[in-house]
């Protein structure tokens, strides 16, 4: 299969916990620019685009030389925003959704989800997972878990602990090799045709119960491939997150 892939970064202006977060520029560059430049390090995509909902983000991306599209401000989700731009990309086969608030995303991770769709033509989506080694993280419902089969096909995603250990979660289980518990890392690659049809698939009870959109895909019988990375990237959701990011950059620049 010939690779014709792009990265689309959905960029939403409003943020409850951190207003205007993608435009924060305490480091001298807006946050969205870090994510854009990180995505450019991937080798496989032919281009990186931003899908925004506000004129200020639009002009900011234009100012640093990025490619940006204005999308419906009333879009229900980042996925819908990505799909809106993807409708204009007729010569694209694979679309990667990279969240705008993940400035440290690895280019290798983007390449991995693209390669998985190239290598497994029956899958309609690909995503990532990383080992869980901490019991507190394992029990946290905000940490989405995933289990997959021997070739990497997703079996289930859950906010609960999966797999469930009948005899309890021991240190040995958490440190086992290969790992037993995996955190889902929320970056997705889609086949473009499937992405454009995703919003028309009826929601499943599983999706509604867990509040996880990817369960709709599994419920309707489609395959999602899961690639493993050593460490997750951390999105910036709160003022504390952004402060840590600024401090980390300052430390790196002053070494």
C-alpha positions in Angstrom: 0.0 0.0 0.0 1.4 3.4 -1.0 1.7 5.8 1.9 -0.2 9.1 1.5 -0.5 10.4 5.1 -0.9 13.7 6.8 -1.0 15.0 10.4 -3.9 17.2 11.4 -3.7 19.0 14.8 -7.2 20.0 16.1 -6.8 23.3 17.9 -9.6 24.5 20.1 -9.5 28.0 21.6 -11.6 27.5 24.7 -10.3 25.5 27.6 -12.0 25.4 31.0 -8.9 24.6 33.1 -6.4 26.6 31.2 -7.8 29.5 29.1 -6.2 30.1 25.7 -3.7 27.3 26.5 -2.6 26.8 22.9 -1.6 30.4 22.6 0.4 30.6 25.9 3.8 31.9 25.0 5.8 32.4 28.2 8.7 30.5 26.6 8.8 32.9 23.6 6.8 30.6 21.4 3.0 29.7 21.5 2.3 26.2 22.7 0.7 25.2 19.4 4.0 25.9 17.6 5.8 23.4 19.8 3.3 20.7 18.9 3.4 21.6 15.2 7.2 21.6 15.1 7.3 18.3 17.0 4.9 16.7 14.4 7.2 17.9 11.6 9.9 15.6 12.9 7.9 12.6 11.7 9.4 11.1 8.5 6.3 9.5 6.9 3.6 12.3 6.7 3.7 14.4 3.6 2.3 17.5 5.6 1.2 18.8 9.0 -1.9 20.9 9.2 -3.8 22.7 12.0 -7.6 22.6 12.2 -8.7 25.5 14.4 -11.9 27.2 15.6 -10.8 30.7 16.3 -9.2 33.6 14.4 -6.5 34.2 17.0 -5.2 30.6 16.6 -5.5 30.9 12.8 -3.4 34.1 12.8 -0.8 32.6 15.2 -0.2 29.6 13.1 0.0 31.7 10.0 2.6 33.9 11.8 5.0 31.1 12.5 4.6 29.7 9.0 2.3 26.8 9.6 -0.6 25.5 7.4 -4.0 26.1 9.1 -7.7 25.7 8.3 -10.6 27.3 10.0 -13.3 24.8 11.0 -16.8 24.9 12.4 -16.6 26.4 16.0 -19.5 24.2 17.0 -17.8 21.0 16.1 -18.6 18.4 18.8 -15.0 17.0 19.1 -11.5 17.2 17.9 -12.2 14.1 15.8 -15.0 16.0 14.0 -12.7 19.0 13.4 -10.0 16.7 11.9 -12.6 15.0 9.7 -13.8 18.4 8.4 -10.3 19.2 7.1 -9.8 15.6 5.9 -12.8 16.0 3.5 -10.6 18.5 1.5 -7.7 16.1 1.3 -8.7 13.8 -1.6 -5.2 12.6 -2.2 -4.7 11.3 1.4 -5.0 7.7 2.6 -4.1 8.0 6.3 -4.9 10.9 8.7 -3.1 11.2 12.0 -4.9 13.1 14.8 -2.3 14.8 17.1 -3.6 16.8 20.0 -2.6 20.4 20.0 -1.6 20.4 23.7 1.1 17.7 23.4 4.2 19.7 22.5 6.6 16.8 23.3 5.0 14.3 20.9 7.7 12.1 19.3 7.9 12.0 15.5 8.7 8.3 15.9 5.3 7.7 17.5 3.5 9.4 14.6 5.5 7.2 12.1 4.6 4.1 14.2 0.8 4.5 13.9 1.1 5.2 10.2 3.3 2.1 9.6 0.7 0.0 11.5 -2.0 0.9 9.0 0.3 0.3 6.1 1.3 -3.1 7.4 -2.2 -4.2 8.5 -4.6 -3.3 5.6 -7.7 -4.7 7.4 -7.4 -2.2 10.3 -9.2 1.1 10.0 -7.4 2.8 12.9 -4.1 2.6 14.8 -3.2 4.0 18.2 -0.6 3.7 20.9 0.0 2.1 24.4 2.7 2.2 27.0 3.3 -0.1 30.0 1.8 0.7 33.4 4.2 0.1 36.3 2.4 1.9 39.0 -0.6 0.7 41.0 -2.0 4.1 41.6 -1.9 4.8 37.9 -3.5 1.4 37.2 -6.4 2.2 39.5 -7.0 5.7 38.2 -10.1 5.8 36.0 -8.6 8.8 34.1 -5.9 6.5 32.9 -7.5 4.5 30.1 -6.3 0.9 29.8 -6.1 -1.3 26.7 -5.6 -5.0 26.1 -4.6 -6.3 22.7 -3.9 -9.7 21.0 -0.5 -11.1 19.9 -0.3 -9.1 16.7 -1.5 -5.8 18.3 -5.2 -5.8 17.6 -7.2 -4.0 20.3 -9.5 -6.3 22.3 -10.9 -3.7 24.7 -10.3 -0.2 26.2 -11.5 0.6 29.7 -11.2 3.0 32.6 -11.3 -0.1 34.9 -8.3 -2.3 35.5 -7.9 -4.7 32.6 -6.9 -7.5 32.7 -8.3 -8.1 36.1 -6.0 -10.0 38.4 -8.0 -12.5 40.5 -5.2 -12.8 43.0 -4.5 -9.1 43.3 -2.0 -6.7 41.6 1.5 -7.5 42.9 4.8 -5.8 42.3 5.8 -8.8 40.2 2.8 -8.4 38.0 3.5 -4.6 37.5 7.1 -5.3 36.6 6.5 -8.4 34.5 8.1 -8.8 31.0 6.4 -8.6 28.7 4.2 -6.0 30.4 0.7 -7.1 31.5 -0.9 -3.7 31.9 -1.0 -1.0 29.3 -2.1 2.6 29.3 -3.8 3.8 26.1 -2.0 6.8 24.6 -4.6 9.0 22.8 -3.1 9.5 19.4 -4.9 8.0 16.4 -4.3 7.3 12.8 -7.3 6.7 10.6 -7.9 5.5 7.1 -9.4 8.7 5.6 -12.5 7.0 4.3 -13.3 5.5 7.7 -12.7 8.8 9.5 -15.2 10.5 7.2 -17.8 7.8 8.1 -17.1 7.5 11.8 -19.5 10.2 13.0 -22.4 8.3 11.2 -21.8 5.1 13.2 -24.3 4.8 16.0 -22.9 5.1 19.5 -22.7 1.9 21.4 -23.8 1.3 25.0 -20.1 0.5 25.8 -19.0 3.9 24.5 -21.7 5.7 26.5 -20.9 3.8 29.7 -17.1 4.2 29.5 -17.1 7.5 27.6 -14.6 6.2 25.2 -15.2 6.9 21.5 -12.9 4.0 20.3 -15.3 1.5 21.8 -17.8 2.5 19.1 -15.3 1.3 16.5 -14.8 -2.1 18.2 -18.5 -2.5 18.8 -19.2 -2.3 15.0 -16.6 -4.9 14.2 -13.7 -2.8 13.0 -10.1 -3.4 13.8 -7.8 -1.0 15.7 -4.1 -1.7 15.8 -2.1 -0.8 19.0 1.6 0.1 18.8 3.7 0.1 22.0 6.0 3.0 23.0 8.2 3.1 26.0 6.8 6.3 27.6 3.6 8.3 27.1 3.6 12.0 26.1 1.9 14.3 28.6 -0.7 16.8 27.4 -0.9 20.2 29.0 -4.3 20.6 30.7 -3.7 22.8 33.7 -1.7 25.8 34.8 0.6 23.4 36.7 1.2 21.3 33.6 2.2 24.4 31.7 4.4 25.6 34.5 6.3 22.3 34.5 6.7 22.5 30.7 8.1 26.0 30.9 10.5 25.0 33.8 11.7 22.0 31.8 12.5 24.0 28.7 14.3 26.6 30.8 16.4 23.9 32.5 17.2 22.3 29.1 18.1 25.7 27.6 20.4 26.7 30.5 22.4 23.4 30.7 
